[in-house]
């Protein structure tokens, strides 16, 4: 089998049953860099949703492998850097709605990020009630309204690059 110049995966390592085997395979098939777009679990809970549904973000944080685990599994020279999320992002992950909280009241938007489906319905009900109330009375905007006009947000999204 010929090796490729590079290998890449996006938003998938947290779903692999055998992380070490998957990382070895990425490294095996690439003679060049291996690139992983993922979330840094150490930063997942540093997001306003934590005030409303800490269970969702805790679930998400537990699912993502640490950057150290990725580096160890990939080997080589590994770097990571935060990736800014644009305000107009059309991707459905939770942080993509950093400045559009109303979107996270939509069940379809919630379910685009699997962590929402891994918590009790009561958590989602509480989130919906509290966020709705805070949007109506202006509490959310008083605390986080600057996010509405921020062109990008640096949250937990990271790009991990391993050079052989």
Buried (B, 14 or more C-beta within 10 A) or exposed (E): EEEEEBBBBEBEBBEBEEBEEBBBBBBEBBEEBBBBBBBBBBBBBEBBBBBBBBBBBBBBBEBBBEBEBBBEBBBEEBEBEBBEBEBEBEBBBBBBBBBBBEBBBEEEBBEBBBBBEBBEEEBBEBBBEBBBEBBEEEBBBEEBBEBEEBEBBBBBBBBBBBEE
